[in-house]
Amino acid sequence: MVRIFRIILLLGFITTFFTACSKSSEDILSQNQNSSTKIVDGHVASISDYASKVTVLLYDSNNKGVCTGALLSPYLVITAAHCVDDSSRDSLTVVFHQNNSSFENEKFARVNKIIVHERYDAGKEEDGNDIALVMLKDSAPGTYEGVKLLTDVSVINENSLILVAGFGRYNSAAAGDLKLRWGYSKVESNTVYSKEILLDQSFYSGVCKGDSGGPVFVKSNNTWYYLGVISSALYSRNSKDFCKETALITKASAYYDWMLGVLKSL
């Protein structure tokens, strides 16, 4: 049974990997978007939105923490390491919440195993390896699907607009309402760090507390490709709004070998 489960996980990941072909820079979504489209004060996702089909909520009953994740396959979630490094498989629950019903009617998945990157360092901004995988005991509902991984981030440039999604705060000064929201953000730099991307949130705004671990996408040929994991919001000491400066994104492409190695070792 364990071997069968491993094969299902591995096949799901490999399928996701090979369906994510790299695209030319001309294909990347780059047209102007209304600056109000953001997670902070942004759009509440409808059940028909792509973000609703791939994004999940992570809840830890021990520390009452809320984070976001994305499906790689029906039994595998990718998220930020800092979301789950203190969690156990008994305290962590994955919630498939699409904003269309109360939590009492939602599907919950039990956790089989949590794999935090072995070199994760919470004190580092660069190369902090803020990435983790969560293996599920229960399959995702049929209305969900795995993300398609972008294999070549060199197509991303500082004029590219990307899509972010999460269950975090809709206002930096207020608590979140656990509704999935999506919005556009802009790449500030794809070259400062080898394993991270910086987002400029000063105009488009974007990620905030609770969005950690959530997905970042870029659109090409009418298909959304998974770019990476929301890691953190960076802000200056005198910042008036810590959700409107810079966001740090962990590049998924930098960890393909790690993810594949983890699945092969199960």
Backbone bond lengths (Angstrom), bond angles and torsions (degrees), N, CA, C in turn:
res aa  C-N    CA-C-N  psi(-1)  N-CA   C-N-CA  omega(-1)  CA-C   N-CA-C  phi
1 M - - - 1.466 - - 1.532 110.79 -
2 V 1.356 116.00 -41.15 1.458 120.50 179.35 1.522 110.02 -63.47
3 R 1.335 116.39 -41.41 1.465 120.94 179.89 1.528 110.63 -63.48
4 I 1.321 117.29 -41.95 1.465 121.46 178.99 1.526 110.14 -62.43
5 F 1.337 115.77 -43.02 1.467 120.98 179.83 1.530 110.31 -62.00
6 R 1.333 116.00 -41.88 1.464 120.70 178.80 1.519 110.99 -62.91
7 I 1.331 117.24 -41.89 1.461 121.15 179.39 1.521 110.87 -62.67
8 I 1.336 116.86 -41.31 1.465 120.97 179.28 1.526 110.45 -61.75
9 L 1.332 117.10 -44.40 1.463 121.41 179.18 1.520 111.01 -63.38
10 L 1.324 116.17 -45.74 1.449 120.83 -176.58 1.524 111.75 -65.78
11 L 1.323 116.45 -44.21 1.463 120.16 178.70 1.516 111.61 -63.49
12 G 1.340 115.87 -40.00 1.458 119.80 178.47 1.507 111.87 -61.87
13 F 1.335 116.47 -42.28 1.463 120.26 -179.84 1.519 111.25 -69.21
14 I 1.332 117.44 -44.43 1.458 120.85 -179.30 1.519 110.81 -62.38
15 T 1.344 117.12 -40.73 1.466 120.79 177.44 1.518 110.36 -61.06
16 T 1.322 115.95 -44.02 1.464 120.81 177.90 1.518 110.62 -60.93
17 F 1.337 116.62 -41.62 1.462 121.31 -177.51 1.523 111.79 -64.80
18 F 1.310 117.31 -47.40 1.452 119.60 -173.52 1.523 113.71 -81.16
19 T 1.320 119.08 -12.34 1.459 119.68 174.67 1.520 110.90 -85.58
20 A 1.327 117.36 -5.09 1.466 120.71 -177.53 1.512 110.82 -100.41
21 C 1.329 117.54 76.67 1.453 120.29 179.91 1.523 110.29 -75.31
22 S 1.316 115.80 148.11 1.461 119.23 176.80 1.517 109.83 -73.33
23 K 1.341 116.18 152.69 1.463 121.92 -176.86 1.511 110.21 -125.06
24 S 1.303 116.30 162.33 1.453 120.60 176.22 1.518 110.25 -75.74
25 S 1.341 115.81 159.59 1.459 119.39 -177.01 1.517 111.67 -63.80
26 E 1.338 117.32 -26.02 1.456 119.84 -179.96 1.521 111.50 -67.57
27 D 1.335 116.96 -21.87 1.456 120.48 -177.63 1.521 112.55 -81.09
28 I 1.336 116.59 -19.88 1.455 120.41 -172.36 1.525 110.50 -70.30
29 L 1.329 114.47 139.09 1.460 120.64 -179.83 1.520 109.63 -59.36
30 S 1.338 117.57 120.16 1.455 119.53 -175.75 1.517 112.94 -140.93
31 Q 1.320 118.08 5.87 1.458 118.64 -179.40 1.522 110.72 -75.45
32 N 1.324 116.86 158.54 1.457 121.04 -179.17 1.518 110.53 -66.97
33 Q 1.335 114.92 144.78 1.460 121.43 177.39 1.513 108.38 -129.35
34 N 1.306 116.84 154.30 1.454 121.79 178.18 1.529 109.82 -61.64
35 S 1.334 117.07 132.19 1.457 120.53 -175.68 1.513 112.86 -67.75
36 S 1.318 119.35 -9.55 1.461 120.45 178.79 1.520 111.94 -81.03
37 T 1.362 117.18 -8.41 1.444 119.74 -179.63 1.524 109.47 -83.50
38 K 1.299 116.42 89.77 1.448 121.66 -177.29 1.511 109.41 -150.74
39 I 1.358 118.43 162.56 1.452 121.28 179.85 1.522 109.53 -67.04
40 V 1.346 116.48 -45.08 1.462 119.49 172.37 1.524 107.29 -71.73
41 D 1.332 116.03 116.47 1.467 122.11 -174.45 1.528 111.55 60.84
42 G 1.312 117.36 27.42 1.451 120.99 -173.14 1.514 114.20 -95.54
43 H 1.329 114.89 -158.33 1.455 121.64 -175.74 1.525 111.73 -86.40
44 V 1.291 117.15 127.75 1.464 120.64 170.87 1.522 107.09 -73.43
45 A 1.319 116.44 127.04 1.464 120.49 -175.51 1.521 110.98 -70.75
46 S 1.321 115.44 137.00 1.461 120.52 173.38 1.520 108.35 -91.40
47 I 1.312 117.29 166.44 1.459 121.43 -177.11 1.526 111.33 -64.55
48 S 1.339 117.23 -21.69 1.460 120.62 -179.02 1.528 112.85 -88.30
49 D 1.333 118.02 -11.93 1.460 121.09 179.50 1.523 110.83 -69.12
50 Y 1.321 116.36 145.53 1.460 120.25 -179.03 1.524 111.40 -58.10
51 A 1.320 117.04 -40.44 1.466 120.31 -178.25 1.525 111.91 -57.28
52 S 1.336 117.39 -33.93 1.463 121.32 -179.41 1.519 112.61 -68.97
53 K 1.320 117.20 -19.73 1.465 121.24 -175.64 1.523 113.13 -90.51
54 V 1.331 116.99 -11.94 1.462 119.72 -175.11 1.530 113.83 -129.32
55 T 1.323 117.83 -10.46 1.466 121.64 -173.57 1.519 111.06 -101.98
56 V 1.338 116.48 136.56 1.463 121.69 -179.15 1.521 110.20 -126.70
57 L 1.319 114.94 159.90 1.461 122.09 177.72 1.524 108.82 -102.97
58 L 1.336 116.81 136.51 1.456 122.25 176.80 1.528 109.13 -111.64
59 Y 1.326 115.87 128.11 1.469 119.94 -179.59 1.519 109.57 -127.27
60 D 1.336 115.77 129.35 1.460 121.67 177.25 1.526 109.07 -105.91
61 S 1.310 116.74 117.41 1.472 121.31 -176.25 1.522 112.42 -71.84
62 N 1.334 118.07 -18.96 1.456 120.57 -179.44 1.520 112.13 -77.04
63 N 1.325 117.01 -50.18 1.466 119.50 -177.81 1.522 113.35 -105.23
64 K 1.350 115.77 5.12 1.470 122.29 179.82 1.525 111.96 59.75
65 G 1.315 116.09 23.80 1.450 120.55 -178.16 1.513 112.68 -79.44
66 V 1.328 115.51 145.76 1.467 122.61 177.54 1.521 109.02 -122.41
67 C 1.318 115.87 130.65 1.453 121.70 175.76 1.526 108.87 -138.27
68 T 1.313 115.25 -179.58 1.454 121.95 -178.85 1.524 108.53 -123.72
69 G 1.315 116.74 154.78 1.457 121.34 176.34 1.514 110.03 -148.46
70 A 1.335 116.06 176.03 1.466 121.14 178.40 1.521 109.03 -134.21
71 L 1.311 115.83 148.77 1.455 121.36 179.64 1.526 111.52 -81.45
72 L 1.335 115.60 128.87 1.453 120.82 168.93 1.522 110.33 -92.81
73 S 1.320 115.51 -31.24 1.461 123.21 177.74 1.528 106.73 -157.20
74 P 1.331 119.17 173.46 1.474 119.82 -178.27 1.521 114.66 -58.53
75 Y 1.340 117.39 -20.51 1.463 121.01 -178.38 1.528 113.35 -118.04
76 L 1.324 118.05 11.64 1.456 119.55 -173.59 1.523 111.75 -139.36
77 V 1.337 115.71 128.23 1.467 123.24 -179.95 1.519 108.98 -117.50
78 I 1.319 116.29 139.71 1.458 122.13 173.30 1.521 108.29 -108.59
79 T 1.335 116.72 137.08 1.458 121.19 -177.50 1.528 108.95 -153.69
80 A 1.327 116.98 -173.55 1.459 121.77 178.09 1.524 110.24 -85.17
81 A 1.321 116.58 143.47 1.463 120.69 -179.96 1.522 111.68 -61.82
82 H 1.337 116.70 -38.01 1.466 118.03 -176.69 1.534 112.60 -68.16
83 C 1.334 116.07 -13.74 1.462 119.54 177.37 1.528 112.41 -76.80
84 V 1.327 116.60 -27.18 1.468 119.47 -170.66 1.522 114.36 -129.33
85 D 1.343 118.19 3.60 1.466 118.96 -175.25 1.520 112.63 -66.76
86 D 1.333 117.46 -22.74 1.470 120.80 177.21 1.524 111.95 -105.39
87 S 1.315 117.23 8.69 1.463 121.03 -177.00 1.526 110.97 -93.96
88 S 1.311 115.17 158.41 1.457 121.39 171.71 1.521 107.57 -117.18
89 R 1.302 117.04 164.45 1.459 119.20 -179.52 1.527 111.58 -67.42
90 D 1.333 116.52 -19.84 1.466 119.62 178.06 1.526 112.55 -83.94
91 S 1.344 116.79 -28.55 1.463 119.20 -177.77 1.526 112.36 -89.60
92 L 1.322 117.30 -22.77 1.469 121.22 -174.94 1.523 110.77 -92.00
93 T 1.327 115.72 134.52 1.464 122.45 176.87 1.519 108.98 -129.04
94 V 1.325 116.36 138.57 1.461 121.63 174.93 1.519 108.08 -101.91
95 V 1.324 116.11 127.01 1.463 122.13 -175.50 1.523 109.39 -112.90
96 F 1.317 115.81 128.99 1.463 121.35 176.78 1.526 107.56 -96.97
97 H 1.328 114.64 86.82 1.466 121.82 -172.24 1.517 109.37 -112.75
98 Q 1.314 118.00 116.60 1.465 122.29 -175.86 1.528 113.15 -112.12
99 N 1.332 116.56 24.82 1.468 121.44 175.11 1.522 114.01 64.74
100 N 1.325 117.30 8.85 1.461 119.08 -174.94 1.515 113.64 -105.75
101 S 1.309 117.44 1.23 1.463 120.02 -179.70 1.514 109.52 -160.94
102 S 1.312 116.29 174.12 1.462 120.61 178.03 1.520 108.75 -76.04
103 F 1.328 116.39 162.03 1.454 120.40 -179.04 1.531 111.89 -64.61
104 E 1.325 117.14 -24.29 1.458 119.84 178.72 1.524 111.63 -63.10
105 N 1.328 117.01 -24.95 1.458 121.10 -177.82 1.532 113.33 -101.85
106 E 1.327 116.62 3.84 1.453 119.26 -177.46 1.524 111.91 -84.69
107 K 1.324 115.31 162.84 1.453 121.18 176.40 1.522 109.26 -92.39
108 F 1.324 115.59 133.29 1.452 122.03 178.03 1.523 108.87 -113.90
109 A 1.319 116.56 145.27 1.465 120.71 177.79 1.527 109.77 -117.14
110 R 1.311 115.67 133.33 1.460 120.74 174.55 1.532 109.05 -77.60
111 V 1.331 115.26 155.39 1.458 121.13 -176.36 1.523 110.29 -100.82
112 N 1.318 115.61 132.01 1.460 121.56 178.45 1.522 111.66 -90.80
113 K 1.348 115.93 -40.57 1.459 120.05 -177.84 1.523 109.96 -161.41
114 I 1.338 115.94 145.91 1.459 122.68 175.96 1.525 108.37 -115.76
115 I 1.319 117.17 124.76 1.468 121.29 179.58 1.521 109.20 -118.51
116 V 1.324 116.11 105.05 1.468 122.41 176.35 1.520 108.49 -92.54
117 H 1.325 117.19 138.75 1.460 119.65 179.22 1.525 110.00 -52.63
118 E 1.317 115.46 131.93 1.464 120.68 -174.12 1.529 113.43 -64.76
119 R 1.326 117.78 -17.99 1.460 120.47 179.01 1.529 111.89 -109.87
120 Y 1.296 116.10 20.82 1.466 119.51 177.36 1.520 109.84 -62.29
121 D 1.328 115.67 132.00 1.462 121.81 -179.91 1.523 108.39 -134.66
122 A 1.319 115.77 107.05 1.465 120.89 -176.52 1.516 112.34 -64.54
123 G 1.325 118.02 -19.78 1.453 120.95 -177.03 1.519 114.24 -88.89
124 K 1.333 116.66 -2.24 1.462 119.82 -177.06 1.522 111.07 -108.80
125 E 1.316 115.32 137.44 1.464 120.81 174.35 1.520 109.95 -86.50
126 E 1.350 115.27 -46.84 1.461 120.19 178.49 1.524 110.13 -90.49
127 D 1.332 116.59 134.98 1.469 122.00 178.74 1.527 111.65 53.43
128 G 1.324 115.80 39.95 1.461 119.94 177.78 1.521 113.34 -79.18
129 N 1.348 116.40 -9.09 1.469 121.94 178.53 1.531 111.72 54.58
130 D 1.318 114.96 46.78 1.466 121.22 -177.17 1.533 109.64 -82.51
131 I 1.310 115.25 73.14 1.461 121.16 -177.01 1.528 109.31 -148.96
132 A 1.334 115.75 145.65 1.464 120.72 -179.40 1.525 109.49 -153.12
133 L 1.311 114.96 157.42 1.462 122.04 174.63 1.514 109.19 -117.25
134 V 1.324 115.91 142.27 1.463 122.06 177.29 1.518 108.03 -122.51
135 M 1.314 116.30 116.37 1.460 121.58 177.81 1.520 109.26 -89.72
136 L 1.309 116.58 135.11 1.463 121.90 -175.59 1.533 111.88 -101.89
137 K 1.312 115.15 148.61 1.464 120.75 172.23 1.525 110.62 -82.98
138 D 1.319 115.23 -28.16 1.458 121.37 -176.27 1.520 109.85 -114.71
139 S 1.314 116.35 140.12 1.460 121.00 -178.93 1.525 111.34 -71.50
140 A 1.328 115.13 150.48 1.461 120.27 174.11 1.527 109.47 -65.33
141 P 1.331 117.93 152.73 1.473 120.57 177.00 1.526 111.18 -59.96
142 G 1.309 116.05 158.79 1.453 121.34 -178.55 1.512 114.24 -64.77
143 T 1.331 117.47 -17.84 1.468 120.62 178.73 1.521 112.35 -78.12
144 Y 1.337 116.63 -7.36 1.464 121.38 -179.79 1.523 110.58 -100.59
145 E 1.339 115.33 162.51 1.463 121.04 178.40 1.518 109.04 -148.28
146 G 1.330 116.46 160.86 1.455 121.05 177.70 1.518 111.12 -80.05
147 V 1.315 116.34 150.42 1.456 120.86 178.52 1.529 109.89 -72.22
148 K 1.321 115.97 160.30 1.458 122.44 174.32 1.525 107.66 -103.45
149 L 1.308 116.11 121.16 1.452 121.09 -172.92 1.527 112.25 -80.46
150 L 1.330 115.71 135.67 1.460 121.56 173.57 1.524 108.13 -83.31
151 T 1.323 117.63 120.33 1.456 120.69 -173.53 1.527 114.19 -91.26
152 D 1.314 117.75 -14.14 1.460 120.43 -176.87 1.525 109.89 -134.44
153 V 1.339 116.59 98.97 1.462 120.26 -177.56 1.520 112.54 -79.50
154 S 1.325 117.88 -1.66 1.466 119.75 177.83 1.526 111.35 -65.67
155 V 1.330 116.71 -17.16 1.468 119.75 178.46 1.528 111.18 -76.14
156 I 1.317 117.15 -12.50 1.463 120.51 179.19 1.521 108.93 -84.25
157 N 1.327 116.02 132.64 1.459 119.99 176.31 1.522 109.70 -131.44
158 E 1.319 115.83 178.34 1.463 120.07 -173.64 1.517 113.61 -73.08
159 N 1.325 117.62 -3.98 1.461 121.08 174.54 1.532 111.89 -100.29
160 S 1.314 115.78 -1.15 1.464 119.45 -177.48 1.530 110.97 -76.49
161 L 1.312 114.89 138.15 1.461 120.71 170.98 1.519 107.97 -99.73
162 I 1.322 116.06 141.17 1.449 119.52 -179.97 1.522 109.82 -128.80
163 L 1.313 114.52 164.17 1.456 121.54 -178.96 1.519 109.32 -106.95
164 V 1.332 116.61 131.60 1.462 121.93 176.53 1.524 108.61 -119.55
165 A 1.328 116.04 151.93 1.465 120.01 -179.61 1.524 109.54 -144.63
166 G 1.333 115.64 147.51 1.460 118.69 178.95 1.509 112.88 -177.09
167 F 1.328 114.38 167.53 1.461 122.56 179.83 1.530 111.90 -99.26
168 G 1.323 117.14 18.14 1.462 121.13 -174.63 1.519 114.67 -81.15
169 R 1.311 113.87 -166.28 1.462 121.42 -177.16 1.524 111.83 -61.99
170 Y 1.319 116.38 143.20 1.463 120.83 173.32 1.511 110.72 -95.48
171 N 1.321 116.61 -4.67 1.450 123.88 178.17 1.525 106.69 -151.16
172 S 1.319 117.25 129.35 1.462 119.97 -175.23 1.521 113.16 -63.16
173 A 1.320 116.76 -19.61 1.466 120.60 -178.52 1.527 112.55 -96.42
174 A 1.323 117.20 -1.67 1.463 120.02 -176.22 1.517 110.65 -126.62
175 A 1.319 115.49 159.37 1.455 120.60 175.91 1.527 109.56 -73.27
176 G 1.323 116.88 155.21 1.458 120.83 178.72 1.521 111.62 -75.61
177 D 1.326 115.54 166.45 1.465 120.58 179.34 1.527 111.50 -115.87
178 L 1.347 116.03 12.93 1.464 122.76 178.00 1.524 113.05 61.04
179 K 1.317 116.09 29.46 1.463 120.53 172.87 1.529 108.99 -101.24
180 L 1.318 115.52 139.00 1.459 119.78 177.35 1.522 109.53 -72.99
181 R 1.317 115.35 128.15 1.459 121.28 177.01 1.525 109.94 -126.73
182 W 1.307 115.70 154.30 1.455 120.97 177.03 1.525 109.01 -134.22
183 G 1.324 115.37 158.96 1.452 119.97 177.63 1.515 110.43 -170.01
184 Y 1.326 115.86 168.71 1.453 121.59 179.75 1.522 110.51 -94.52
185 S 1.313 114.87 146.19 1.456 121.06 173.38 1.526 108.09 -136.63
186 K 1.310 116.86 173.69 1.467 121.33 -175.06 1.529 110.00 -123.62
187 V 1.312 115.91 139.55 1.461 120.93 178.19 1.522 109.82 -71.02
188 E 1.326 115.98 125.72 1.467 120.86 175.13 1.519 110.24 -89.32
189 S 1.345 115.54 -42.59 1.457 119.14 177.86 1.529 110.46 -157.94
190 N 1.331 114.83 137.14 1.459 121.71 174.49 1.517 110.35 -112.56
191 T 1.330 117.14 4.81 1.464 120.99 -172.44 1.519 114.36 -123.07
192 V 1.323 119.07 -11.33 1.466 120.79 -178.33 1.525 110.48 -64.59
193 Y 1.316 116.85 -43.88 1.459 122.73 -179.78 1.534 109.91 -117.37
194 S 1.318 115.59 153.60 1.468 119.29 -178.97 1.524 112.40 -80.83
195 K 1.332 116.57 -27.92 1.465 119.73 -175.01 1.528 113.55 -117.21
196 E 1.323 116.89 3.18 1.460 120.92 -178.22 1.520 111.34 -132.23
197 I 1.318 114.69 158.14 1.460 123.14 173.70 1.523 107.91 -122.48
198 L 1.313 116.84 142.09 1.459 121.52 177.25 1.527 109.38 -102.56
199 L 1.322 115.71 135.61 1.454 121.49 176.43 1.520 109.66 -107.77
200 D 1.321 115.66 139.42 1.459 121.73 175.21 1.527 108.01 -90.96
201 Q 1.332 116.40 112.41 1.460 120.83 -178.14 1.517 112.78 -105.01
202 S 1.324 117.05 6.23 1.468 120.63 -174.97 1.519 112.02 -67.80
203 F 1.333 117.00 -29.20 1.461 119.83 179.27 1.524 111.67 -106.21
204 Y 1.323 116.21 -49.53 1.459 120.25 -176.74 1.520 112.51 -86.16
205 S 1.318 116.59 -17.62 1.449 122.63 -173.89 1.519 109.03 61.12
206 G 1.324 117.79 -156.98 1.467 117.14 -178.05 1.494 114.34 152.47
207 V 1.346 116.54 -118.76 1.454 120.89 -166.63 1.522 111.78 -76.86
208 C 1.342 114.32 151.43 1.455 120.97 -180.00 1.527 108.29 -147.92
209 K 1.311 117.53 -174.44 1.453 121.93 -177.19 1.534 110.73 -59.61
210 G 1.322 116.50 130.69 1.459 121.63 -177.37 1.519 112.73 101.48
211 D 1.350 116.09 -18.73 1.466 120.55 177.25 1.526 111.61 -84.55
212 S 1.334 117.34 -11.31 1.457 121.43 -179.14 1.526 111.28 -50.73
213 G 1.322 115.34 137.24 1.458 120.41 -179.60 1.513 113.76 87.47
214 G 1.334 116.21 -11.18 1.452 120.90 -176.67 1.517 113.38 -72.12
215 P 1.322 116.52 167.72 1.459 120.90 -175.53 1.522 114.23 -85.26
216 V 1.327 114.35 151.34 1.453 123.44 172.86 1.523 106.76 -124.36
217 F 1.331 116.74 129.80 1.461 121.26 -174.82 1.523 111.47 -124.57
218 V 1.321 115.00 158.19 1.452 122.16 168.23 1.526 106.44 -131.73
219 K 1.330 117.63 144.27 1.456 121.60 -175.02 1.523 111.24 -102.42
220 S 1.323 114.89 134.79 1.453 120.89 177.60 1.521 108.93 -145.63
221 N 1.339 116.57 130.66 1.471 121.18 -179.03 1.527 111.99 50.08
222 N 1.329 114.78 44.76 1.471 122.25 178.44 1.519 113.86 62.88
223 T 1.327 117.20 22.68 1.461 122.19 177.55 1.517 109.57 -125.89
224 W 1.332 116.49 135.23 1.451 120.84 176.89 1.529 109.45 -86.99
225 Y 1.340 116.17 127.25 1.456 121.98 178.22 1.531 109.67 -111.87
226 Y 1.322 114.75 139.31 1.460 121.88 -176.92 1.526 109.91 -78.92
227 L 1.322 115.84 121.89 1.455 122.24 -176.64 1.520 112.61 -97.64
228 G 1.340 116.77 -39.26 1.452 117.68 -178.36 1.513 114.25 175.45
229 V 1.346 113.80 -170.22 1.460 124.10 -173.40 1.528 110.31 -106.10
230 I 1.319 117.20 130.44 1.459 120.65 173.88 1.521 108.53 -66.03
231 S 1.330 116.92 119.62 1.458 121.03 -177.37 1.532 112.08 -98.41
232 S 1.331 116.68 -58.48 1.466 118.36 -177.17 1.520 111.26 -163.69
233 A 1.321 114.95 164.92 1.460 122.17 172.33 1.521 107.48 -99.09
234 L 1.322 115.90 129.07 1.461 121.44 179.18 1.519 108.74 -103.48
235 Y 1.316 116.58 137.99 1.461 119.08 -177.86 1.521 110.46 -151.98
236 S 1.326 115.55 156.77 1.459 121.61 -179.25 1.516 111.22 -79.45
237 R 1.308 115.29 164.25 1.468 121.04 -177.01 1.534 111.75 -59.23
238 N 1.323 117.39 -35.87 1.459 122.00 -176.87 1.531 112.81 -98.77
239 S 1.308 116.43 20.13 1.460 120.47 -176.98 1.522 111.60 -62.74
240 K 1.328 116.32 137.49 1.454 121.59 175.93 1.527 111.84 -89.15
241 D 1.317 115.65 -19.94 1.462 120.48 -179.97 1.524 108.68 -148.33
242 F 1.341 116.86 103.19 1.459 120.07 -173.58 1.525 113.71 -71.47
243 C 1.326 117.26 -5.61 1.465 120.26 177.55 1.524 112.82 -101.06
244 K 1.328 116.80 10.36 1.464 119.55 -176.15 1.525 112.91 -129.19
245 E 1.321 116.47 30.57 1.461 118.80 176.33 1.528 110.74 -118.00
246 T 1.316 117.55 -87.50 1.465 121.24 -176.54 1.519 110.18 -134.98
247 A 1.322 116.08 144.06 1.460 121.18 176.24 1.520 109.30 -119.70
248 L 1.317 115.90 145.16 1.456 122.77 179.82 1.529 109.46 -105.60
249 I 1.327 115.98 126.14 1.459 122.28 -177.90 1.525 109.83 -117.79
250 T 1.320 117.20 129.26 1.461 121.57 175.54 1.526 109.41 -82.75
251 K 1.332 117.44 122.28 1.460 121.78 -179.21 1.529 110.73 -70.54
252 A 1.310 116.63 122.64 1.457 119.99 177.15 1.525 111.65 -65.51
253 S 1.325 116.89 -34.17 1.458 120.79 -176.88 1.525 112.71 -61.96
254 A 1.331 116.54 -26.05 1.466 120.49 179.97 1.523 111.86 -75.09
255 Y 1.329 116.71 -8.57 1.468 120.46 -174.18 1.529 113.07 -125.16
256 Y 1.331 117.72 16.68 1.464 119.84 178.92 1.526 111.52 -59.50
257 D 1.329 116.59 -46.29 1.467 120.25 -179.25 1.524 110.87 -63.27
258 W 1.322 116.11 -39.26 1.471 119.77 178.61 1.521 110.73 -63.41
259 M 1.324 117.05 -46.65 1.459 120.70 -179.34 1.523 111.54 -62.17
260 L 1.319 116.11 -43.65 1.454 120.14 179.72 1.526 110.71 -65.27
261 G 1.320 116.25 -39.02 1.460 120.46 177.90 1.516 112.37 -63.95
262 V 1.329 116.28 -40.20 1.465 120.68 178.54 1.528 110.50 -61.09
263 L 1.324 116.30 -46.92 1.464 120.41 -177.58 1.530 111.46 -66.51
264 K 1.314 117.00 -37.04 1.464 119.96 179.14 1.519 112.01 -68.44
265 S 1.334 116.73 -26.57 1.464 120.72 -176.68 1.516 113.67 -84.96
266 L 1.326 118.03 -7.35 1.465 121.07 -176.44 1.533 111.15 -68.78
